[in-house]
């Protein structure tokens, strides 16, 4: 039986099977019948139901900020993914899971328990920025400082890594979902129009920007007029988006600056020479790398396949499971000791 790596993200879950690579990528959504408690759909099929279900069906995101908010729904999601990855094998696989740096011991235990109940033989945890660094092709085995910024759906993890370990890190619950919320609030405030999460996501992908574009673009956005209660269509420009998402983008850049300030000077010299590695789906936001470079004065570049770096890195760590301890790794205590 091949061992499995899972990047358990707020917006999507990716599964890496040893020897096969990333075999599944599903939205972190589960559709449940509130009356019977029965799970109806998982993943992509459930995502299509978001904001479109009748009263008795609830489409939920069981993970918030990279940690479990709905244990039962997470268990169903993990069962579905492990079953698909194990291909009906009789033997239970070892599973390694990416977790954010800000996770508590209680949250770690919940993830480990859910994975064991879902069909894992043993569960191992790996910090998201460490997995992302490995997945981006960074050599973290040497005594050299590497700054990795992992911007996902629910959390942004910023860490300086040297010799396989995190030297200093910062994890904030501001990322892709927060940017979507900022877009919804902006359109509501300026145009008196309400749009849903999926529409906000589409706007962010098509015209969202953290740095002024050379050729401003625009797109038509549909929603509900809050005054008349009727359908409404407006035209939104990339320049407006720059203003709309300024607050969450600034918070992400501030977190990067805070980590650099706490980094030993020798490692800062290494980072200045090597640059800042950006991973995670939200790192694709237009101009975000330029903004980070402008504020920090350090070259920033987006890794290849940024949204898959966590799963690939965790997958490559499967080769070293013998040197890891299964169960919780108590990141909260490790972080306290680093301060």
Secondary structure, DSSP 8 states (H G I E B T S, - for coil): ---EEEEE-SSEEEEEETTTEEEEEEES-EEEETTT--EEEETHHHHTTTT---TTEEEE--EETTEES-HHHHHHHHHHHHHHHHTT-SS---EEEEE-TT--HHHHHHHHHHHHHTT-SSEEEEEHHHHHHHHTT---SSS--EEEEEE-SS-EEEEEEETTEEEEEEEES-SHHHHHHHHHHHHHHHHSEE--HHHHHHHHHHH-BSS--SS--EEEEEEEETTT-SEEEEEEEHHHHHHHTHHHHHHHHHHHHHHHHHS-HHHHHHHHHH-EEEESGGGGSBTHHHHHHHHHSS-EEE-TTGGGHHHHHHHHGGGGGGGS-SS---HHHHHHHH-
